[in-house]
């Protein structure tokens, strides 16, 4: 039987095209992928077994479950820092405790609007760096364009570092 239009003749003609009959690159590609995957698995396994090394993670991580957040208020806790934010008519109150083992930057607050995600910066009055073991109650003032009904998320800064988003009390 004579091949027509470059197709193979015989029983394999319906399965293989001329380029698939013998492709030496496929075997090499398979070996490269297999060796790469084996290397990734070996490196991951060795990294996971080095648990005896010391880490420099923050001490005494707290969680929001460790603080009492009344309905309508906001709470955040982790890394030994606990904060509650209580909404008020003209201003809000920030109660913050630092048990992180380190001096932290001055507390700051901002919100992301739920309608379009734009950022609204609050002013934390008399905000100063927070020494380890310090507890502060600070006044938080929002700009006039702030709508408390349009809060998507409220976030806590310590200095220039974003510490996390507050959870709303239920």
N, C-alpha and C positions, 0 to 999 in steps of 0.2 A: 504494500500500500504506500502510496506516495504522499508525503506531507503537503498540505496546502496552506497557504498563508502563514507559514512559519510554525504551525501547530505540530506537536509530536504525533507520530502514528502509533497505533497499538493500544493496549489496555490502559495506559496511563494518560492518554491524550485528553480524556475528559476531566482529569484531576490536576495535572500539572501544565503550566505554560512553559515555554522555552526558558525563561529566566529562572524558574523554580526548579528545574531539573537538577542543577548542581550550583548552589550558591555558597562558595567557600567563606564568605564574610559572615554568614549566619552563625556558624560554629564559634568563630572568634568572638563575635558580639555576645553570645551566650556565656562564654568563659569570662569575659570582662565583667559582665553584670553579676555573675555568680561570685566571682572573687570580690567585687565591690560590696555586695551584700554581706558576705562572710566577714569582711573587714569591719563594716559598720556594726554588725552584731557583736563582734569581739570587743570593739572599743566601748560600746554601750554596756556590755556585761562587766568589763573591768572597771568602768566608772561607777557602776552601781554597787560594787562590792567594797569600795573604799569608804566605809562608813566610820572608821576609827579616826579619821582626820578631823581636826577641830575646824569649826566654821565660825564666821564672824557675824552670825545672824543676830538680830535684836533680841534682847532678853525678855522673858516673861510675857509672851504674846497673850494678850487678852482678846476676848471677842465681845461682840455686841450683847451676847447672851449673859455676859458677866456684869452688865450695867442695867439699871432700871430705866427704860425709856417709855414714858407715859404716851398715851395716844395723842397724836398730833405733834409731838416733839420729834427731834432727830437725834440719833445716837451713832457713835462710831467708836470702836475700840480694837486695837491691835498693837503689837510691838511694845507693849507696856504703857501705851498712851490710851486714855479714855476721854471722850468728849461727848457732851450733850448740848444740843442747840434748841433753845426754847423760843418759839415765835411769840412776838408781842405786837401791840398795835403800832407803835412808832419805831421800835427797835427790837432786836432779838437778844437773847442772853446766851453766851457761850461759857459753859463750865468745862474746864479742861484740867486733867491730871497727868503728870509726866512721871512714870515709874520705869522709864526705858533704860536707865543706867547712864544716860548721856544728856548733855545740854542740847536742847533743840532750838531751831529758829523760831521766830515770832509767829504765832498762829495767824492764819488768814483764811478767809471763807469766800467762795464764789459759787454761783448757781448756774446751771444750764437750763434754759427754758424748754418746756415740754413741746411747744408748738414748732419751733424751728431750730432749737439747740444753741441759740446764741448765748454767749457768756455774759453774766451780770456779776460784777465784782462788788463785794461788800467791803465796808470799812470796819475793821476790828479796832475799836478805840483803845488807846493805851497799850497796844500789843507790843510785847517785848520778848526776847528770847526766853525760853522756859527751862529753868535749871532742873536737873534730876530731883525728883521728890516734890517739885512745886505743884501747887494747885492754884488756879486762877479763875475768877469770874469776870468775864469781859462783855462789854456792850458791843453789839453788832448792828451797824446802820446800813441799810440798803439805799440805793439811789431812788429818786422819785419814780423812775420808769419801771421799777421792780413790781411784779404782780405775784404775790405769794400763791395764787391759785394756778399759776402757770409754771410751777417749779417741776422740772423733770428730774433733776438731781442736784444735791448740795454737796460740795466737796471741801475737804480740809487740807490746807497747806500748813507746813511747818517750815518757816523761812521760804525758800524757793522750791522746796520739795513737796510734791503732791503725795499726801499720805493715804487718801482714799475717799470714797463716797459715803455719806451718812445714810443710815437706814431710817425710814419713818416708823415711829412707834405705832403699834396697832392696839 
